[in-house]
C-alpha cells in the first residue's frame, strides 16, 4: 500500500503526541480483534458455506495489504473448511510495511510464508506456491495509454487473480472510498469468474458514532468521510461498471475479556491514540462512555464482488 500520512488525525483530534505509529496500530488492533481466528473475524460460518463459496475453487489467491498475516490465515482456514482450496496453485501476499514484524523484512517474509504454509498443509495443499511481495502497491498511469492507471506489482498476474482479498486497504487510495482501487482490480486483474473479498469498516457502530459526537462538540469534521462501508455500498458500488455484489455480511467484534483491552481497542480505533492518563478529556470521556455499552465495539462489512458478465 502507498504510505498514508496520519498527521491530519493528530492535528484535528489529538491534544498531544499520543498518536500511535502505523505499525503498532495495525499489529495491536489485529491482536485485540482476534483477526487470526475465523470464528471471530469472518461472518460466514464453517459448517454453512455461503452460496458464492459453493463450487468456488480459486487457483490464484491474493491478499493485498496482508499485515502480519492474521486475516490471511483466517480466510485460508475458512476456505479450506468449505472445500475451496482443492485447486489452489499459488498464494500472493503483498505488504509494504516491513516494520510490522520484529526483525525487519526478512523476518516478516519468513513469518508470512510459514503462516500460509502451515494453513495450506493442514488442508493437504503443501505444493501450492507462496509469493511474499514486500513492496509498495501503488496506482500509476506512467507508460500506459489508459487514463485509469494500473498497479505495477500486480502486472505479472493480470487477468489471472481468482480471489483478491482487500481488507481495510481502500482507505489508502484516492479519496478513501475504494472507487479507483476496486475498479482497477475488477477491470484488469480479476479473472473471469473471479471474486474480490473487500472488507471496510462500518460508520454505524459504537466507536464511530461516539467519535462523531465528540467531533461535533469540538467543532471538527472527520478528515476521511468516505472511509466507510455505508458510503462504499450506496455511492461507490452503483457507479462501478460491470460489477455485481455477490454477497455481503457484517462482522461484529466484542472485546474486553481482559482488563483494559476494551479501552485500549476503543482508543486505537476511535482516535489512533494510546490510552490516556487523563480521563477528563473529551476523547477519554467518549471511550469511558463506551464501556457501559453492551453492544459490540467495532463492526466491519464484508463485500464479495464479482464481474457482471461472469454470471
Phi, psi and omega in degrees: 000149175292153181293133178250129181268124183259023179299331181294329178292316182292320181293315187273336187249309194276135176276356183211204187256034186270003183305130185280133176301150184307313184296320179293321179299312183297309185293314185290321178293323175299320178295313183293326181272356180057047184296341182279351181258117184300326180291341180260341189236354182237127187284347179259133188276161185295317186277357182223082181300135176293163183303320184294336183272346183284116183082002180273114182229081182296145174266325180235127182236132178247144166234111183266122185071054190282352181063229178262012171090009181297309180289328175303313179300316180296316181296313180298320178298313181294318177299320178297320178295331179274354182081022184272354186262008187302322184252013183295129180249328182205148175239130181242121179251133180239126177206128183270334191269099182279000177272358183293333186236134180298134183108352174083203189299314182298318181293320179295318178301313180295317181298314180295317179299314181293323179298311181292317181300320181296318179293314181298320180297325181293343177247019175073025181248048181296337185273355180291139180279145180237122177247127176246116182250103179268072185221166178285133176256111184226155176263130181222156175248002184298126175077008180237148183280330183279132186289343184290342177091182177205171182243100188308319185294340181262357185303323179299341181247023182304124178075006185236019181264112184277328175219122178245117176269122179232081185261113177057039176242350180300333182295342188268003184232135176057230182274005179088357185280339182095356185300304184297316183294308183295323178297317178295315180300315180293318188287318191244337190244338180282136178284166173297124184084001180282168183226149171252126177258098186254130181240127182223141180293147177269141177283327182272072174215160191308316186292322183279331174293319178293321179295319180299321178298316181294318180298321177297319179297325181273357181072029182243165179239157175293120181288347179231071188287350183259006186276036188227152183297323181298318178293319180300315184288320185274328189241344182256303183307317181295342182263354181274125182287146174055039179242139176235132175275103185285323181196161173206150178199149182261143174243123179255150183237119173261129185229149171131017178293327178258146183303127175090346184292323180298311180296320179297313180297319180297316178298315181298310186285327184277318188235355187057038180238156167286153179306142184269152173277334181263109185271011180264354180286157178303322180297313182293321180297323178297318179294315180297324178296326179294331184299339181266003183267134181279342185281166179302151182285318191224147179218140177229156179247132179260122178251133172252115190241133178230182177270135183299322183284356181274000182292000000 
